[in-house]
């Protein structure tokens, strides 16, 4: 099985591109959302670390925003609890799909979390900063202060690009993106 990881900046369109591959997709953002809404064990761990912030289950986005806004170290505390759970889900996903030709890994901090394996194919999703910011601002609960903190967690885009095997220039044109995906798959799967 080939693991194809999509990397890029926030709002670059990794999820949009991931769907075009037509292989099983591990979407870390969705997994994290599920953890916040369904995993009481994680809630209690977060409540223990940050008792003044997390008071209700399921965990609300507003509480996360408050935690990250209040103290720059809180984002580290949160990720130390969440990331091991995401890794467990990733292992489960890989095991469930081990007979497939390929899987797509849509994990925002893929390189930063050192999830990459030697044989992984890494694809950098490149989009204009202006377009990415426009898309991010449309998201529910957009908060520029939080966005800047999340950007600081990530490797510089130039470094992600250098570590990638392929680049998809994403202008959010589905036909062009589909052609780029098909071309890359033809190279990878030959």
N, C-alpha and C positions, 0 to 999 in steps of 0.2 A: 504494500500500500504506500502510495506517495502522499506525504503531508505537504500541502500547499498553504503557506501562511501569507496573509495579506497584512502589510504594514503601511503606515502613512500617518499623516497628521489627523487631528480631531476634525471631523467633518469632511474628510477627503473623499468619502464614499466607499469605504471598505465593505460595508454591509450591502450596499447597492451592487457592487461588483461581485461579491461572494455569491449572490443568488444566481448570477449568470453562468456560473461554472456547472450547475446541475449535478453537483455531488453533495454528499452530506456536509452541512456547515455547522461548525462549533462556533456559536456566537457568544463570546464571553460577556458582553453587556446584558444579553437576555438571561444568562445564567446568574449573573450578579443580581439582577432584578428579581429573579425567582428566589434566590437565597434571602434577600431582604423581605420578601413577602411571605415565604413559606417555612423558613428554617428558624425555629424557636431557639435552638441551641446557639446559633450565631447571634441572635438577638440578645440572649442572656450574656454572652461573652462581651458584646459591645456595651451593654448596659453596665457591666462590671467595670469596664475600662473607662467609660464616659457616662457615669450615672446621672449627671445633670442634663444630659442631652437626650438619651434614648429612654423614653418613658412608656411607649406604646408599641404593641405588636399588631400588625406588621410594621416594619420600619418605614417611615415616610421620607420622601425625598427632601422635604423641608428640614427634617432633623439632620440629615446628612449635610445639607448646605450649611446649616447652623454650626455643626461640628467643625467643618472644614474652615468656615469663616472665622470662628472664634480663636483657633489656635493652629499655627502652621504644622505642629507635630501631630495633630489629630488625624490627618490624612494617612500618615504612616501607621498610626495605631489601628486605624480601620483596615488598611490593606494587609497588615500582619494577620488579621483575623479572617478576612475574606479570601485572600489569595490561596491559602492551603485548601479551602473548600472548592475553589474554582479548579485547582490542579486535580483534585479527586474526580470532579465531574469530567474534566478533560480525559483522564485515564479511562474512565467508564465509556466515554464517547469513542475513543480510539479502539477499545476492546470490542464494542458493539459493531463497529464498522471495519474490522480488520480484514474482511473478505472483499471489501470494495477496492477499486483501482486507485482511488484517491479520496482524500477528505480535504475540506477547506477549513482553515483556522482563522477566524475573524476575532483576533485577540488584541485589543489596543496596546497592551504593554508586553507583547510577545517577546521582543528582543530584550527589553528592560528587565523582564522577569526570568530571563535565561531559559525560556521554554524551548528554544530552537535546538534541534538535533542536527548532526552533521549532514544527513541526507535530505533535510527539508529543502523545499523549493520556496524561496522568499520572493514575493512580488510586492514592489513598492507602488502604492496608489498615489499618483501625483495629481493634485488639482490646484487651481489658483487660490491663493490665500483669501482673496476677495470673495470668491465663490464659496469657499469652505465657511468663512465667517458668516456669510449671508444665510447659509443652511443652518449653522449652529444657532444663530439668533432666533430662528423659527421654532427651536425646540422648547418644549414646555419647561418652565422653571429655569430659563436661561439666566445665568449670572456671570458677568464678565470677570469678577474677582475669582470665582471658582474656576472658570475657564483658564485663567492665567496660572493658577496653582496646578491644574491638571497638565498644562503644557510643560511646566517645570519638571514634572515626573518623567516626561518622555525624553528619549535621546533626541539630539538635533536631527531634523529631517535629512540633512546632508549625510549624516552617519547611517541612517536607516537606508537611504538610497544606495550608498556604497556597499552595504551588506546584502543587497538584493540581487537576485539573479535576473529579474525582469522588471520592467517598468510599464505601468499602464497609465497613460495620461488621461485622466478622467474629466471630461467636460460635461458629464451627466447626459450624454447622448447615448441612449440605449443601444441603437444599432451599431455605432462605432465601438462602444465598450464590448458588445457581444462579439464583434469581429476580433478585437484585441485578445479577448479571452480564448476564442477558438484558435487563433494563431499560436498563443502560448501553449495551450493544451496539446496542439499538434506537435510542438517541439518537445514537450515534456514526456508525452506518452508514446513517442515513436519507437 
